[in-house]
Amino acid sequence: MVAVFHSIHLLPVDGVAQVYLKTVWDIRGPQALLTRLLMVVFNGGAAVSLFFVMSGFVLALSLARDSRPVPQLARAFLTRRFFRIYPPLALNVLLYAAAMWIVCSGWPALYRDSPPTPRAIFDNLILIDKGVNGATWSLAVELLAVPFIFAAHLFTRGRSPWLILVPAILARIALYARWMLLRRPYLYLYLFMFLWGMAVAELGPLLARRVPRRAAVAGLVIGFALLLGARFVLGYWSRGSLAVEAIGATLVVAFVAYGPDLRALALLDGRVVRFLGRTSYSFYLYHPVLLSLGVPLVIGSLSSTSLAVRYPLVVGLLIALATVPPTLVAGKLSFDRIERPAVRWGRRVETWLLERASEPTAGSPLAATARDVPQLPEAGRPSSSSSASITRSMSSGDV
């Protein structure tokens, strides 16, 4: 979804430079309308919102399965999240910057943009800006959300699961009261989605028994409609569209995880879906790199024609065809060579931190416990086979 969206939103369509910002109320031109309708299906914004809700859902399940004391759990959780997210991101930013320096220096006629400055690289690495890889804004949100997710877990740990609604509602209010989250860019817009995903994990088992099959199907359909259509109706950056989009994402996650087994959801158990789920993080990181390298080549190869002006949607789809396959390869390589080793290093650091905190001997029960703690909610509370599959796919190997 994100890759196709990024590919087809680059060129002006019917004279509209940023057609994805148009709504059903102000879209003009047949090709612009068709492009915008495709962006409803291949919806980059909706995909990110769905991932945030699913991330909160998966992390809540993982935390619920870990019964260690709070100090040990805090060290383990924070260490896992850092090594899960940051090492692949940092290497991607460095490789992206190096690639742009090489092509901008070697082929200035084709790559006319200036390469990233050292300051832009540094700011991107510490996640205060996205001057190298624009997609990393969402990873900054992921990392900033970590302490809030852990605090919400502690707030409900050993208590009524309904208490999760308190932080979920407060985070929702922060969407319109930025001061509650220190006006941190993006965090006040998206934090509530993680907490709504946590609410699904906490309350889903209680509510699932009361929802009949027909209502679950209707809820799933409504969820997808709200998720995919919110920005087209209410505006791309409207806070109202984010709120409606989050409702849709929450319904989808809830009914997929705890609703009845539906034949259409069996696709989530397929090998292709599982592969895309495992490698989705690296794919998300490397598609902007391939776009920066591939778009000038595609546009340059068509410079003798008027296709880019007359049929920008077709050219956008060509860009997707040219960039998605190599990104799949890059994503698989990054998953195998960077993500998985980083997760293993995270486990080692986790064990080391726990051993230092309690000063155990090498063969102590605490060290064994740290090594044996399960890293993923492989089955857990979700009742349907499709929910377990989507949990495995979206968590991409470790949480």
C-alpha positions, 0 to 999 in steps of 0.5 A: 500500500505505502509503496504504490502510494509513494510511487503514484503521488510524485507527479502532478496530475491534471495540473494538480501538484499534490493530488493526494491532498484533494478530497472528494469535494474538490477533486477535478479532472478524470485522471486526477479523480482516478489517481485519488481513488487509487490512493484510497486503496493504496493508502499510505496514511491508512497503512501507517495508522493501521500499523500503529494500532497493531503495534500497540496491540502486539506490544500489549500482548507481549507485555502481558505475557511477561510476569517479571518484576517491573524493574526487570521488565522495564529494562527488557522492554526498552532494550528490545524496542531500541534494538528492534527499531534503531540499528536498521534505521541508523544503517539505512540513513547512512546508506541512503546518504552515501548513495545520494552522495555517490549519484549526485556527484557522479551523474549531476545531470540526472540527479539534480538535488543536493546530497544530504548535508552532514547536519541533515544526516546527524539530525535524521540519526537522532530523529529530530528531523527526516532530511535524509529518509522522509519515512523515518518520521514514523519510526521517531513516533514508534520510539517516542511512544515506548515509555507511554506504552510501558506506563499504560501497561503498568497502569493496568497491570494486575488491575481491571482491563477497563482501566486502559481506557483512561490513557487511551482517552487522554491520548485521544484528547491530546490530538486536539491539545498538543500541550499535553505531549509538549507539542512534540511533532507527530507524537500528539497526532498518533500516540493515541493509536498505539493505546487504542491497539492496547485497548483492543488487546485488553478488552477484546477477549471480554467483548468478543463473546458478545458479538454475533458473526454478522455483527463482526462481519459488518464491523470489519467492513465498516472498519475498512471503509473508515480506515481507507476513506477518512482522508479522502472525505475529511482531508489528508492532514485533518485531525478529524480524518486521523480520528476516524482512520484510527476508529477504522484501524481499531475495528479492523484489528479487533475483529481480525484478532477476536472475531469469527474465522472468516474465509476471506481472512485465510489469506493472512495465513499465506506464505506471501503475506507472512513474508511481507509481514516479516520484511515490512519494516526493512521494506518501508525503510528502503523503498524511499532509497529506491525511489530516489535512485529509480525515479530520475532513471524512469523519468529520464528514460521517458524524456523524449515522450510526453507520458509524464505530462499526459499520463502521470498515473501510468508513469507512477505505476511504472515507477512502482514496477521499477522500484518495488521488486528491488526493494523486496530484495533489499528488505529481505537482505536487511531483515536477514543481515541487520534486523535479526542480528540486531534483535539477537544483540538486544537479547544479549544486552538485555541479559547483561543488564539484568545480570548487572542489576542483580549481580548474579553469577553466570549460571544463576536462575535470573540469567536463565530467566532472562534468556528464556522469556518469550519474545513474541505472543505467538498464540496467546489470547487472540482466538482465531488462527488468522489473528495469530498469523497477523500478529506474527506478520506485523510484529516482524520477528520480535517486539 
